[in-house]
């Protein structure tokens, strides 16, 4: 039986060698026929810690690696462009203070 390969977005990278990946899909609501967005959360093994939050990744089904991990990272499809707002504000504040002192 072939292993499933799916594409999802990394939503958490706070664990060592583990990523939380969300896979979105559209499901037709039975009564009204409207399409509703649903998501599946997969815990993925990332041996080199290469992926980060916001990256679109390709994952493949594997044997159980832990209580929750059943997937392994194949490749990073696209890198995310998540911006750290706190760091951006701190840099802007530092630049303002430097221009005022000059």
N, CA and C atoms as an extended XYZ file, in Angstrom:
306
Properties=species:S:1:pos:R:3:atomname:S:1:resname:S:1:resid:I:1 pbc="F F F"
N         0.840       -1.185        0.000 N   UNK     1
C         0.000        0.000        0.000 CA  UNK     1
C         0.881        1.243        0.000 C   UNK     1
N         0.652        2.178       -0.930 N   UNK     2
C         1.496        3.373       -0.999 CA  UNK     2
C         1.236        4.307        0.172 C   UNK     2
N         2.268        5.065        0.527 N   UNK     3
C         2.145        6.028        1.622 CA  UNK     3
C         1.527        7.311        1.099 C   UNK     3
N         0.704        7.949        1.935 N   UNK     4
C         0.068        9.196        1.548 CA  UNK     4
C         1.073       10.335        1.611 C   UNK     4
N         0.988       11.231        0.642 N   UNK     5
C         1.810       12.443        0.607 CA  UNK     5
C         0.856       13.625        0.551 C   UNK     5
N         0.992       14.560        1.508 N   UNK     6
C         0.117       15.728        1.542 CA  UNK     6
C         0.945       16.988        1.741 C   UNK     6
N         0.333       18.138        1.451 N   UNK     7
C         0.989       19.441        1.584 CA  UNK     7
C         0.210       20.255        2.606 C   UNK     7
N         0.952       20.889        3.530 N   UNK     8
C         0.319       21.698        4.562 CA  UNK     8
C         1.213       22.846        4.984 C   UNK     8
N         0.743       23.623        5.962 N   UNK     9
C         1.460       24.802        6.443 CA  UNK     9
C         1.891       24.568        7.887 C   UNK     9
N         3.152       24.880        8.195 N   UNK    10
C         3.677       24.729        9.551 CA  UNK    10
C         3.065       25.816       10.433 C   UNK    10
N         2.450       25.406       11.551 N   UNK    11
C         1.839       26.369       12.463 CA  UNK    11
C         2.586       26.479       13.787 C   UNK    11
N         3.481       25.530       14.086 N   UNK    12
C         4.253       25.601       15.323 CA  UNK    12
C         5.595       24.916       15.127 C   UNK    12
N         6.657       25.567       15.616 N   UNK    13
C         7.991       24.967       15.558 CA  UNK    13
C         8.679       25.047       16.920 C   UNK    13
N         7.904       24.979       17.989 N   UNK    14
C         8.437       25.157       19.330 CA  UNK    14
C         9.044       23.888       19.912 C   UNK    14
N         8.792       22.735       19.295 N   UNK    15
C         9.328       21.474       19.794 CA  UNK    15
C        10.578       21.088       19.025 C   UNK    15
N        11.468       20.340       19.658 N   UNK    16
C        12.678       19.870       18.995 CA  UNK    16
C        12.319       18.734       18.032 C   UNK    16
N        12.739       18.883       16.789 N   UNK    17
C        12.554       17.880       15.740 CA  UNK    17
C        11.096       17.537       15.452 C   UNK    17
N        10.175       18.383       15.883 N   UNK    18
C         8.751       18.153       15.636 CA  UNK    18
C         8.103       19.439       15.163 C   UNK    18
N         7.241       19.340       14.181 N   UNK    19
C         6.502       20.481       13.668 CA  UNK    19
C         5.019       20.151       13.681 C   UNK    19
N         4.200       21.177       13.892 N   UNK    20
C         2.750       21.024       13.827 CA  UNK    20
C         2.314       21.579       12.473 C   UNK    20
N         1.723       20.750       11.648 N   UNK    21
C         1.344       21.119       10.283 CA  UNK    21
C        -0.167       21.026       10.151 C   UNK    21
N        -0.779       22.078        9.585 N   UNK    22
C        -2.217       22.075        9.332 CA  UNK    22
C        -2.468       21.877        7.844 C   UNK    22
N        -3.375       20.957        7.553 N   UNK    23
C        -3.772       20.674        6.177 CA  UNK    23
C        -5.235       21.094        6.032 C   UNK    23
N        -5.497       22.065        5.164 N   UNK    24
C        -6.856       22.574        4.967 CA  UNK    24
C        -7.539       21.841        3.816 C   UNK    24
N        -8.863       21.710        3.936 N   UNK    25
C        -9.651       21.091        2.871 CA  UNK    25
C       -11.052       21.686        2.895 C   UNK    25
N       -11.773       21.556        1.799 N   UNK    26
C       -13.151       22.023        1.712 CA  UNK    26
C       -14.085       20.818        1.758 C   UNK    26
N       -15.124       20.905        2.601 N   UNK    27
C       -16.089       19.828        2.766 CA  UNK    27
C       -17.471       20.395        2.482 C   UNK    27
N       -18.263       19.652        1.727 N   UNK    28
C       -19.614       20.109        1.416 CA  UNK    28
C       -20.523       19.828        2.610 C   UNK    28
N       -21.176       20.889        3.119 N   UNK    29
C       -22.090       20.752        4.250 CA  UNK    29
C       -23.336       20.027        3.769 C   UNK    29
N       -23.748       18.953        4.458 N   UNK    30
C       -24.817       18.099        3.918 CA  UNK    30
C       -26.168       18.790        3.715 C   UNK    30
N       -26.597       19.573        4.668 N   UNK    31
C       -27.949       20.127        4.599 CA  UNK    31
C       -28.066       21.257        3.582 C   UNK    31
N       -27.104       22.170        3.585 N   UNK    32
C       -27.231       23.369        2.749 CA  UNK    32
C       -26.400       23.323        1.471 C   UNK    32
N       -25.458       22.403        1.384 N   UNK    33
C       -24.649       22.296        0.180 CA  UNK    33
C       -23.525       23.310        0.090 C   UNK    33
N       -23.363       24.109        1.133 N   UNK    34
C       -22.295       25.108        1.159 CA  UNK    34
C       -20.974       24.416        1.494 C   UNK    34
N       -19.873       24.895        0.898 N   UNK    35
C       -18.566       24.337        1.191 CA  UNK    35
C       -17.972       25.028        2.408 C   UNK    35
N       -17.524       24.215        3.382 N   UNK    36
C       -16.986       24.702        4.643 CA  UNK    36
C       -15.525       24.306        4.736 C   UNK    36
N       -14.706       25.207        5.259 N   UNK    37
C       -13.286       24.936        5.410 CA  UNK    37
C       -13.044       24.102        6.664 C   UNK    37
N       -12.345       22.997        6.526 N   UNK    38
C       -11.960       22.140        7.645 CA  UNK    38
C       -10.443       21.994        7.639 C   UNK    38
N        -9.886       21.573        8.784 N   UNK    39
C        -8.443       21.403        8.846 CA  UNK    39
C        -8.105       20.128        9.597 C   UNK    39
N        -6.960       19.574        9.260 N   UNK    40
C        -6.415       18.414        9.937 CA  UNK    40
C        -5.046       18.806       10.476 C   UNK    40
N        -4.778       18.463       11.726 N   UNK    41
C        -3.492       18.781       12.337 CA  UNK    41
C        -2.646       17.519       12.351 C   UNK    41
N        -1.422       17.628       11.807 N   UNK    42
C        -0.487       16.509       11.775 CA  UNK    42
C         0.786       16.925       12.493 C   UNK    42
N         1.324       16.028       13.291 N   UNK    43
C         2.620       16.266       13.925 CA  UNK    43
C         3.671       15.565       13.084 C   UNK    43
N         4.699       16.322       12.678 N   UNK    44
C         5.652       15.883       11.672 CA  UNK    44
C         7.052       15.825       12.257 C   UNK    44
N         7.804       14.783       11.908 N   UNK    45
C         9.190       14.654       12.336 CA  UNK    45
C        10.089       15.419       11.362 C   UNK    45
N        10.840       16.379       11.894 N   UNK    46
C        11.774       17.195       11.105 CA  UNK    46
C        13.155       17.028       11.730 C   UNK    46
N        13.931       16.100       11.210 N   UNK    47
C        15.209       15.712       11.817 CA  UNK    47
C        16.201       16.859       11.940 C   UNK    47
N        16.326       17.712       10.914 N   UNK    48
C        17.317       18.796       10.928 CA  UNK    48
C        16.769       20.131       11.415 C   UNK    48
N        15.517       20.192       11.835 N   UNK    49
C        14.878       21.444       12.258 CA  UNK    49
C        14.983       22.521       11.177 C   UNK    49
N        14.709       22.164        9.942 N   UNK    50
C        14.855       23.094        8.821 CA  UNK    50
C        13.629       23.961        8.586 C   UNK    50
N        12.449       23.481        8.916 N   UNK    51
C        11.227       24.245        8.643 CA  UNK    51
C        10.940       25.224        9.769 C   UNK    51
N        10.149       26.247        9.450 N   UNK    52
C         9.771       27.269       10.421 CA  UNK    52
C         8.289       27.590       10.244 C   UNK    52
N         7.756       28.400       11.139 N   UNK    53
C         6.338       28.764       11.080 CA  UNK    53
C         6.044       29.502        9.771 C   UNK    53
N         4.967       29.117        9.107 N   UNK    54
C         4.570       29.754        7.857 CA  UNK    54
C         5.052       29.044        6.612 C   UNK    54
N         5.966       28.086        6.753 N   UNK    55
C         6.466       27.349        5.588 CA  UNK    55
C         5.410       26.377        5.085 C   UNK    55
N         5.319       26.233        3.772 N   UNK    56
C         4.484       25.212        3.166 CA  UNK    56
C         5.364       23.996        2.939 C   UNK    56
N         4.964       22.851        3.501 N   UNK    57
C         5.806       21.659        3.466 CA  UNK    57
C         5.057       20.474        2.885 C   UNK    57
N         5.829       19.529        2.372 N   UNK    58
C         5.290       18.271        1.876 CA  UNK    58
C         5.668       17.194        2.882 C   UNK    58
N         4.665       16.422        3.328 N   UNK    59
C         4.914       15.397        4.341 CA  UNK    59
C         4.428       14.048        3.841 C   UNK    59
N         5.005       12.988        4.392 N   UNK    60
C         4.653       11.634        3.994 CA  UNK    60
C         4.330       10.818        5.238 C   UNK    60
N         3.391        9.915        5.079 N   UNK    61
C         2.967        9.048        6.171 CA  UNK    61
C         4.104        8.112        6.564 C   UNK    61
N         4.224        7.821        7.883 N   UNK    62
C         5.281        6.915        8.340 CA  UNK    62
C         4.772        6.070        9.494 C   UNK    62
N         5.637        5.248       10.020 N   UNK    63
C         5.290        4.450       11.191 CA  UNK    63
C         5.139        5.382       12.386 C   UNK    63
N         4.473        4.969       13.450 N   UNK    64
C         4.362        5.827       14.627 CA  UNK    64
C         5.728        6.102       15.252 C   UNK    64
N         6.079        7.387       15.358 N   UNK    65
C         7.362        7.783       15.929 CA  UNK    65
C         7.237        8.171       17.394 C   UNK    65
N         6.054        8.591       17.810 N   UNK    66
C         5.768        8.909       19.202 CA  UNK    66
C         4.258        8.825       19.389 C   UNK    66
N         3.773        9.370       20.501 N   UNK    67
C         2.337        9.286       20.775 CA  UNK    67
C         1.506        9.986       19.703 C   UNK    67
N         1.998       11.123       19.177 N   UNK    68
C         1.258       11.904       18.185 CA  UNK    68
C         1.877       11.893       16.786 C   UNK    68
N         3.180       11.693       16.685 N   UNK    69
C         3.856       11.816       15.384 CA  UNK    69
C         3.648       10.590       14.502 C   UNK    69
N         3.058       10.841       13.323 N   UNK    70
C         2.828        9.777       12.344 CA  UNK    70
C         3.266       10.194       10.943 C   UNK    70
N         3.964       11.315       10.826 N   UNK    71
C         4.350       11.868        9.531 CA  UNK    71
C         5.823       12.274        9.561 C   UNK    71
N         6.454       12.311        8.384 N   UNK    72
C         7.830       12.775        8.251 CA  UNK    72
C         7.900       13.849        7.178 C   UNK    72
N         8.795       14.807        7.389 N   UNK    73
C         8.985       15.905        6.438 CA  UNK    73
C         9.733       15.401        5.213 C   UNK    73
N         9.205       15.706        4.023 N   UNK    74
C         9.875       15.335        2.775 CA  UNK    74
C        10.683       16.519        2.263 C   UNK    74
N        10.024       17.671        2.100 N   UNK    75
C        10.704       18.868        1.601 CA  UNK    75
C         9.890       20.099        1.953 C   UNK    75
N        10.561       21.244        1.878 N   UNK    76
C         9.895       22.528        2.077 CA  UNK    76
C         9.526       23.045        0.697 C   UNK    76
N         8.234       23.213        0.451 N   UNK    77
C         7.761       23.667       -0.859 CA  UNK    77
C         8.058       25.157       -1.016 C   UNK    77
N         7.600       25.975       -0.068 N   UNK    78
C         7.891       27.408       -0.079 CA  UNK    78
C         8.192       27.864        1.344 C   UNK    78
N         9.107       28.799        1.462 N   UNK    79
C         9.421       29.378        2.770 CA  UNK    79
C         8.372       30.434        3.094 C   UNK    79
N         7.995       30.511        4.368 N   UNK    80
C         7.017       31.497        4.808 CA  UNK    80
C         7.665       32.850        5.016 C   UNK    80
N         6.846       33.884        5.061 N   UNK    81
C         7.362       35.232        5.275 CA  UNK    81
C         6.710       35.837        6.512 C   UNK    81
N         6.791       35.105        7.620 N   UNK    82
C         6.265       35.580        8.890 CA  UNK    82
C         7.220       36.638        9.443 C   UNK    82
N         6.667       37.781        9.842 N   UNK    83
C         7.476       38.892       10.339 CA  UNK    83
C         7.294       38.986       11.845 C   UNK    83
N         8.411       39.126       12.564 N   UNK    84
C         8.359       39.318       14.011 CA  UNK    84
C         8.063       40.790       14.270 C   UNK    84
N         6.825       41.097       14.653 N   UNK    85
C         6.367       42.472       14.816 CA  UNK    85
C         7.101       43.155       15.960 C   UNK    85
N         7.358       42.444       17.045 N   UNK    86
C         8.046       43.033       18.195 CA  UNK    86
C         9.466       43.458       17.815 C   UNK    86
N        10.161       42.630       17.076 N   UNK    87
C        11.518       42.965       16.653 CA  UNK    87
C        11.498       44.141       15.679 C   UNK    87
N        10.502       44.188       14.816 N   UNK    88
C        10.374       45.281       13.858 CA  UNK    88
C        10.137       46.608       14.573 C   UNK    88
N         9.272       46.607       15.587 N   UNK    89
C         9.013       47.825       16.360 CA  UNK    89
C        10.242       48.269       17.139 C   UNK    89
N        10.973       47.316       17.718 N   UNK    90
C        12.184       47.644       18.470 CA  UNK    90
C        13.239       48.264       17.559 C   UNK    90
N        13.372       47.745       16.349 N   UNK    91
C        14.335       48.293       15.402 CA  UNK    91
C        13.931       49.707       14.977 C   UNK    91
N        12.633       49.930       14.772 N   UNK    92
C        12.159       51.260       14.394 CA  UNK    92
C        12.374       52.254       15.527 C   UNK    92
N        12.133       51.828       16.760 N   UNK    93
C        12.334       52.693       17.915 CA  UNK    93
C        13.808       53.052       18.078 C   UNK    93
N        14.679       52.075       17.880 N   UNK    94
C        16.120       52.315       17.959 CA  UNK    94
C        16.575       53.282       16.878 C   UNK    94
N        16.035       53.148       15.678 N   UNK    95
C        16.392       54.049       14.586 CA  UNK    95
C        15.930       55.477       14.894 C   UNK    95
N        14.740       55.623       15.494 N   UNK    96
C        14.224       56.958       15.862 CA  UNK    96
C        15.111       57.615       16.916 C   UNK    96
N        15.530       56.849       17.911 N   UNK    97
C        16.367       57.433       18.977 CA  UNK    97
C        17.746       57.834       18.443 C   UNK    97
N        18.265       57.073       17.490 N   UNK    98
C        19.556       57.401       16.904 CA  UNK    98
C        19.470       58.674       16.056 C   UNK    98
N        18.363       58.881       15.346 N   UNK    99
C        18.225       60.106       14.530 CA  UNK    99
C        18.004       61.317       15.414 C   UNK    99
N        17.344       61.150       16.565 N   UNK   100
C        17.130       62.273       17.476 CA  UNK   100
C        18.430       62.692       18.145 C   UNK   100
N        19.305       61.735       18.448 N   UNK   101
C        20.584       62.022       19.102 CA  UNK   101
C        21.595       62.666       18.152 C   UNK   101
N        21.444       62.431       16.864 N   UNK   102
C        22.410       62.953       15.889 CA  UNK   102
C        22.179       64.403       15.554 C   UNK   102
